[in-house]
Amino acid sequence: MDIRKLRGLGIVGAAGAVFRKFVYRRAEMGFYEVTRDDVKRVQPDGYTSEIHPLAKVSLDLLQNPYVTEEDLASVRSHEDAHCVLVRWEDEVVASNWYLAGAVPIPELSRSVGLPSGVFYSCRTYVTPEHRGQHLMAYMMTSFIDERPDLTGFCGF
């Protein structure tokens, strides 16, 4: 909102406009359609991937310093939530969450309903020493291979 417009609204009008901006904030989610023929297969040397139900994943296993126990608790009961882990030898070096259906999005303090076959990709983390190895692409292709019903991804 332009500051000149706020000045022209007066104190009450400006306060109302600012309040509406915060209360009715608009967030747009990007949608990325996936066509299996268009997916570039990635298999970095020495890495393996695993897919787990998110309800069975522990905070220690994720190795993600940005995920909290509250984050995990918010999705534990979600019926279509998955975690892709990438290992280098026995160590988890990357992880990404994929959720479908009514997806809780804490940043918006609400849930967003997704169309059938669309997964919300979030909470991605790659340890610093393994960055640059195409691990995000590897996690996505691993998940695509396991989900024949998948039609696309979305995220912010």
Secondary structure as GFF3:
##gff-version 3
##sequence-region A 1 156
A	DSSP	alpha_helix	3	23	.	.	.	ID=ss1
A	DSSP	beta_strand	30	33	.	.	.	ID=ss2
A	DSSP	three_ten_helix	36	38	.	.	.	ID=ss3
A	DSSP	beta_strand	47	53	.	.	.	ID=ss4
A	DSSP	three_ten_helix	54	56	.	.	.	ID=ss5
A	DSSP	alpha_helix	59	62	.	.	.	ID=ss6
A	DSSP	alpha_helix	69	75	.	.	.	ID=ss7
A	DSSP	beta_strand	81	88	.	.	.	ID=ss8
A	DSSP	beta_strand	91	99	.	.	.	ID=ss9
A	DSSP	beta_strand	102	105	.	.	.	ID=ss10
A	DSSP	three_ten_helix	106	108	.	.	.	ID=ss11
A	DSSP	beta_strand	110	113	.	.	.	ID=ss12
A	DSSP	beta_strand	118	126	.	.	.	ID=ss13
A	DSSP	three_ten_helix	128	130	.	.	.	ID=ss14
A	DSSP	alpha_helix	135	146	.	.	.	ID=ss15
A	DSSP	beta_strand	152	155	.	.	.	ID=ss16
###
